[in-house]
Amino acid sequence: MLVGFGRARGAPLGPLNAIAHMIYGTRAYFMMGFDWGVTLSALVLHVITLVALAIPFALIAGRLRGTRLLVTALLYAGFIFVVDQFVVPARVAPGIETQLSGPELGAVYVVLGLSLALGVRLWGGRDARVA
């Protein structure tokens, strides 16, 4: 999704690379194409962050199904949005907000919520100690 929004602007990796600002500072905001250091660092940070967000969500909502799961996932994604935008310092914020419009940013967090709900649904609420 980040690459798609970047591509629409003629800078396919711009939004993704922005995530690496935590390591590379403002240089990451100006990298619009592939860069071995910036792009790979951004991918690693992105995956680590998504896993770190998914684990508590799975523990909270692992046994939910249907509408309750979907609503919980969207509320969780909304909570993450508020934390990302208004609580964490800019140095550790995602960075994508510098590259995306408000509606695009909102769409990213909605897709995050839908992805979390789908992940929990596919996981099936299995006990993590058994998996």
N, C-alpha and C positions, 0 to 999 in steps of 0.2 A: 504494500500500500504506500509506504514511504517512497519507494522508487517510482511508482506510478504518479504520485503527486509531483515528484521532482521532474519526471520526464515531461509532464505537462508544462513545466516552466523552462524546459530545455536544459535542465541540470539534474539528470537522473539520480545521481547519488548525493545531491546536496542535503536533503533532509536526513538521510541515513548518516552521512559523514558528520553532521552537526552533533550527533550523539557523542562523538569522540572529543568534544570540547573539554570534557572532564580531564583528558590527558594532554591534549594539544593546545588548549586555550582557543583563542579566536581564530587561529589558523584553520581549525576544522570547519568553521562557518564558511570559509571561502573555497573549500575544496568541493568542486561541483562534479568531478569525475572520479575515477578510480585512483586511489593512492594506496600503495601497499601498507603503509603504517596507519594512516587515518581510517581507511575503509575497513581494514581487518580489525582494528581496535574497536571501531564502532559496532561491528557485527558481534564481537565478543561481549562488549558491554551490554548490547541490546539483548542478547540471549541470556546472559546472567541476570539482568533485570527482570525479564519476563519469567524466568524460572523462580526468582525470588518473590515475584508477585503471585505466581500460580500456587506455590506451596501453601501459604496461609489461606488462600481462597479455597483450595481443595479441602483443607482441614475444617473450614467454616461451613462450606456448602456441599461437602462430599456426599451427603445422603439426600440432598434435595433433588426433586425432579420437576419437570414441566414448568409452569408459569412461575412457581416460587424460585426455581433455579435461575431462570432467565432474569427475573426482577432483581434477585440478589446479585447476580453477576453484573448487571447494568449499574446498580447502586454502588457496588464495589469499584467498578471502573470510574464512576463519577467521583467517588471518594479519592481514588488515586489521582484523578485530574486535579481536584482541589489541592491535594497535598503537593503535587508536582508544580502547580502554578502559583500557589500562594503560601506554602509553608517552607519547602526546602530552599536553601540558598541557590542563587543562580549558578554557582559553580558546579553543583551536583544535580541541577534540574536536567530534564531530558535533552534540551537543546533544540528539539524539533519545532518548538513554538516560534523560533526565530526564522524558520523556513516555510511555515505553513500558515494559511489563513485561518481565521477562527472556525469556519465551517469544516475545513479540512482537519483541523486539530480535533474538533468534536467527533468527526467520523472515525478518526484513529482510535479514540477512547471507546466509542460504541463498538467498533470491531474488536477491541481488546476484551470488552465485556462479553460479546458473543463468542469469542474464542475461548474464554475461560469457561463459559457455560458448556460449550461443545466438548472441551477437554474433560470436564467433570462428568459429563454424560457418557462419553466414550470410556472413561476410566471405570465407570460403573459403581462408584462408591466403595471400591474394594478397600479392605484394611491395608494401610501402607506397610504394616509389618509383614504381611503375607506376600506382597508384590515383589 
